[in-house]
Amino acid sequence: MRSGWGVLLGLLLGACTDGAQSQLATAADDWLQGVSMEQPADMQVAKREEGFLWLSNGDARRQRNICIYSYKGSQLDPKEMVAKRDSVMQRHLKGATDSMYVMTVRQTVSYSVLTIGGRRKLKLSGLWQMEGDAMGGPFVSYAVADTVRGRIVVAEGLLYAPGKRKDLLLKRLEAITRTINTN
């Protein structure tokens, strides 16, 4: 019999491609080689650039987004991860103008180091906001060290659902992002 978390994880991941971790890389994504994660069936690629992948369900009322990126490093450090997060989000997740971008509400960030499937992962959670705009919401991130390639790989779930209940939507994003792994 599966534990309560195991059952919940199974239900939350039920809408993923095939229930198995999938390789994210294509021939054009060398930086994603060796990275695997559950892929939600209802999310499409919104942006794909060197070093950055953004998946979104495109629902304006309950928008769920997953961003995957990496940066050079070998230690799971929460302060460094927040700084890298803000740098990556400012470069890749813009609003209507270049002066509008996603940033971390730093005073809301909490972190923990977990062992999942035998791998140490750093979990960050908190709130994000759009600089120069009224958008914002909760986020959850998981990072894993890829010691073979000398990098930290991050999967972030960002939720935008104004006026809607967010707890189950955020748990689904967390269930997906926590599956990030490196081979």
N, C-alpha and C positions, 0 to 999 in steps of 0.2 A: 504494500500500500504506500502511496506517495504521501509525503508530509504536506502540511497546509501550504507552505511556500512552493513546493514542487507542483502542486495542483494549480495554484494561482499562476505560476510561471508558465505552465502548459497552456492554460487558458489565454493568457496575455500574448503568448507567442503563436497561438493558433492561426493568426492571420498572416503569418510569415510564409515565405515561398514554399518550403518543403519540410520544415521542422528540423533540418540539419543546418549546421553552419555552412555558409556559402563563401567561396572566394569572391572578393569584391573586384579584383583587378581584371582589366581587359588588356589587350596588347598595348594600348595607349597609356596605361596607368602603371608605369614601372614602380612608382613610389608605393603602390598598394600591394605589390607582390608580397606574399606571405601573410597578408592580413585577412582574417575571416570574421564574419559577423552574420547574425540572422538578418535577412532582408525582408522587410514588410512588403507584402504583395500589393498593398494599396498606396505605396509611395513610388514616385517617379523621380528621376534625376532632374533637379532644378538647376544645378550648376556643377560642372566638372572642369577643374583646372589642375595644373601640376601641383600636387601637394594638398588638394582640397576636393572633397566630394560632399555635395549637399543633396539630400533626398527630402521630398516634401509630399504631403498628401494633397496640397493645394486647396484645402477647404477653408474659406475665409472665416467661417464661424468657429471652427475647431481645428486650427492649423497645427499640425504636428510636423516637426522638422528634425532631421538627423544630419549632423555634420561630422565628417570624419577627416582628420588631418594628423600630421605627425610633425615632430620637431626633434632636432638633435639633442641627445641626452641619454642618461642611463639611470638616473635617480627619479623616483616618484616624489616630487616636491610640490606641495599645494600652492605655495606662493608663486613659484615659477609657472605652474600650470595656469593660474589665473592671469598672470601677465601675458603668457603666450596666447591664451584664449582671447583676451581683449585685442591683441595684435592681429590675430587671424580673423576674428569677427569684423574688426574695423576694415580690413582689406577686402573681405569677401561678402559680407552681409550688409548691404547698403539699403538705405531707404530711397525716397523719391529723388534725393540729391546726394552728392558725395559727402556732404556735411552731416548726413543722417546715417548712423550705423549702430549695430548691436554692441552693447557694452555690459559688463558685469556690474551689478549693484553690490559692491564689495562687502559692505557691512552685513549682507544677508548670507554670505557664503559659509557653508560648513563642509567638513571633509572627514573622511575615514579611509583607512587602508584595510582592505578585505582580501581574503584568499578565496578565490572562486575557481573551481576546477583545477586546483593545485597551483594557480598563478596568482601572484600578488597584483592587486589592482587598486588604484587610487580613485575614490569616488568623491566628486564635488557636487554640491547642490546649492541652489539659491535662486535669485531672481535676476533677470536680464531686463534691460530697457533699451529703447531706441533713442540714441542721442539726437536731440532736436525734434522729437516727435512724441506722441502720447502712447506709443505702443510699448508693451512689456509683458512679462509673464515668468513662470518658473522654468528652470532648466535642471538637468541632471547630466553629469559627465562621468565617464569611466576611462581611465588611462591604464595602459599596460606597457611595461618596458620591453623593447625588442633589443636584447643585448647583442644578438648576432649582427644587426644592422646599425647599432648605436643610436637608437632613436626611441622616443616615446610616442605611442600611437593612441589617439584620443577619439572616442565616439561621444558626441553630445546630442542630447535630446532637448529641443526647445519647443515650448508650447505657447500658442497664442489663442486664447479662447475667452474673449471679453464677455463678462456676464454669465459664463457657463461654469458648471462644476468641473474642476480640474483634477481631482484626486485620481480617478481611474485612468484618465488620459495620460497623466504623468507616470503612473505605475506602468502603463504599457510601454511608454518611451524608455523607462528605466529597465524593464525586462529585456528590451531589444539592445540597448546600449551596453548593458553589462555582459553581453555575449561577445564583445570585441576581443579578439585574440590574435596572436602572432604565431607563426609556425617556426 
